[in-house]
Amino acid sequence: MKKTTPSKLQFETLAVHSGTKPDPVTGATSPAIHQSSSYVFRDTKHAANVFALKEPGFIYSRVTNPTVAQLEEKIAALEGGTGATCTSSGLSTNLLAFSALMSAGDEFVATQKLYGGSAGQFRDTFSRSFGWTCHFTDPDKPEDFKRKITEKTKLIFIESLSNPQGVIPDLEFYAKIAQDAGIPLIVDNTVATPYLCKPFDYGADIVVHSTTKYFSGHGQAMGGAVVDGGTFDWMKHAKKFLQLTTEVSGYRGVIFARDFKECPYAMYNHAVGLRDLGMNQQPMNAYLTMLGMETLPLRMRAHSENAIKVAEYLSKHEAVSWVSFAGLPSSPYYKNAQKYMRNGWASSLFTFGLKGGYNAGTALVENVQLFRHLANIGDTHSLIIHPASTTHAQLTDEQKIAAGCGPDVIRVSIGIEAPEDLMADLDQALKTAKAKAA
Ligand SMILES: *Cc1c(COP(=O)(O)O)cnc(C)c1O
């Protein structure tokens, strides 16, 4: 759970070395998959101490698991946080992250242009089942954020690079709003990854991830992570954040913000959050994700460079009416990409519009041969989807357009193949689609 690797090392080195040490008993160089539910105590005193959080140790894999703990250390090191808590999926990170901060009747503010799954979770289940009200705000009008903050507001939630609209918000601006209001800024850094953007460097307090995407990187393992920046002064705002600043059940005498100086929030998320909500990550998934993360810098480079080439190519294609990608100077978010993302890269996810509308969209998806038609992003393979007929099919036309997923929109996640082959595949599919329509 804790970050112990010195952060003077470069990102590429941390991606390989942090978290994963050779096994002290066997010398095994690859992390062990601890497929164990529970852990034998040395004696009754040891058991009592571990239960009371007086000494670190493993009790039960719902709360901590040695394989998952290695992944947590790697993610904390790469983000520059002080601790992390891994979960079963990206979407369950929001539930874990918020449960430490919110109570029924509380409010939070988020941008409108978010991953569809998060927007739906905030709008429906969080309000209906938990009484957490989300005020959605236009990311292009950041001033509106201030007006939505009330005494009950407990956090601000944004994506560093939004899926699929490609919004890159002015992170420092949002960090300042959060700081002035005495509440944490939570940034979903799934699409950018810490290789392109480190939200903690710009004032974020908490970072969340779907590790399903670029971290695991090969479309092979679901997972999520909540990272503690270790910077938010919970005690200064003690009345707002009672979970962290007063005693909680099961841990008599413990006050997380007082007793765990380095990563109180990550400690709470394990000891209380995972204990009570149970969205722990499985050790096999943690193993696969760690393996993927060793090549994160190499893959993010290839993803980002390929995406710029393919996006430039599409922006000149006769069948394409527009391309929305923060990696191109035509994007309103290009400036923020230059400011917040390594080399101005904008990851590999973008949308474009077809002159032929809905039918051209479905025809393109049917005729690609290398691109895989599926609902994921951040895979080594290039992926394609027509949101209006799939992920966003349930919305009204108006809602689709507001979400950036109108009838003509195609979403791609560019993989690490040779970009020439990807362009040739799109070209033949666009031609076939056009011939069929004629
Ligand atoms: C996919 C995604 C999630 C949800 O993650 P799952 O692993 O699918 O549960 C959250 N945020 C963003 C930005 C995503 O792309």
The ligand as an SDF file (V2000), in Angstrom:
LIG
                    3D

 15 15  0  0  0  0  0  0  0  0999 V2000
  -13.1270    2.6270  -18.6530 C   0  0  0  0  0  0  0  0  0  0  0  0
  -13.0690    3.8260  -17.8140 C   0  0  0  0  0  0  0  0  0  0  0  0
  -13.5430    3.8050  -16.4870 C   0  0  0  0  0  0  0  0  0  0  0  0
  -14.1910    2.5720  -15.8920 C   0  0  0  0  0  0  0  0  0  0  0  0
  -13.2740    1.5290  -15.7620 O   0  0  0  0  0  0  0  0  0  0  0  0
  -13.6800   -0.0220  -15.7840 P   0  0  0  0  0  0  0  0  0  0  0  0
  -12.3770   -0.6910  -15.5540 O   0  0  0  0  0  0  0  0  0  0  0  0
  -14.2850   -0.2900  -17.1300 O   0  0  0  0  0  0  0  0  0  0  0  0
  -14.6660   -0.2470  -14.7000 O   0  0  0  0  0  0  0  0  0  0  0  0
  -13.4560    4.9690  -15.7430 C   0  0  0  0  0  0  0  0  0  0  0  0
  -12.9200    6.0950  -16.2500 N   0  0  0  0  0  0  0  0  0  0  0  0
  -12.4510    6.1520  -17.5240 C   0  0  0  0  0  0  0  0  0  0  0  0
  -11.8840    7.4300  -18.0290 C   0  0  0  0  0  0  0  0  0  0  0  0
  -12.5140    5.0350  -18.3440 C   0  0  0  0  0  0  0  0  0  0  0  0
  -12.0550    5.0970  -19.6020 O   0  0  0  0  0  0  0  0  0  0  0  0
  1  2  1  0
  2  3  1  0
  2 14  2  0
  3  4  1  0
  3 10  2  0
  4  5  1  0
  5  6  1  0
  6  7  2  0
  6  8  1  0
  6  9  1  0
 10 11  1  0
 11 12  2  0
 12 13  1  0
 12 14  1  0
 14 15  1  0
M  END
$$$$
